[in-house]
Amino acid sequence: MINYDNNILHGLYYKDSEIIKNIEFTDLDIRISRMVYLEFNKRTEKEINADIRDLRNEFIKQFPIVDINRTHDITMEIFNLHNNYLKSKQVGTLKPKDLIIALTAKHHNATLITRDKDFNKVKDYISVKCI
């Protein structure tokens, strides 16, 4: 399974040739986390042009949304990842929404595809492919 980060979705939506050439489209099990969906939708809602809003809404529908069902466990995992893993590596932190995106991928045994190099900080904890 593959989870796309928000920057990958936007790149695909805008037909960014750099992203398109670096994505392997052979994996048919591509999903997005609820957080990525909300981020993408936030930009869609701000769109003034109704036709573009409709196009964005149609585009996002092709990606199944995966959620985290064990809220308490994931909350503790975010806390532990932030405090124990990231601080021990002295690499700083990821934003809370990025931790949720990363741990949603981990929870579903998925690889997170992103352009955000900050995710390299957790590459040996979570399967991440930065393009």
Residue, then its C-alpha position, 0 to 999 in steps of 0.5 A: m500500500i502507498n500513502y501520498d502526502n499532500n504535496i504529491l497530490h498537488g503535484l499530480y493534480y497540477k501535472d508536475s512533470e517532476i513528480i509524475k516521472n518519479i512516481e511508480f504507477t504500478d501500485l494500485d493500492i494508493r491511498i491518502s490519510r484523513m489529514v492529507y484529505l483535509e489539507f487538500n480540501k482546505r485549498t479546494e474550499k478556498e477556490i473561487n472558481a466553481d468549475i475548478r472546485d468541481l475538478r478538485n473534488e472529482f480528483i480527490k475522490q479517486f483516492p481512498i481515505v485511510d483513518i487511524n482507528r486506535t486514537h489513544d494508541i496513535t496519540m501515545e505513538i506520536f508522543n513517543l515518536h516525538n519525545n524518544y525517537l526524534k529527540s534522541k536522534q537530535v534531528g528536531t521535530l516534524k509538525p504534528k500533522d506530519l506525524i499523523i500523516a506518517l503514523t497513518a501510513k505506518h499504521h496501515n503498513a504503507t509507504l509514504i510518498t512525499r516531497d517533504k525532506d523532513f520525513n527523512k527524519v523518520k525514514d528508519y522508523i516509517s517507510v518513506k520515499c522522498i522524491 
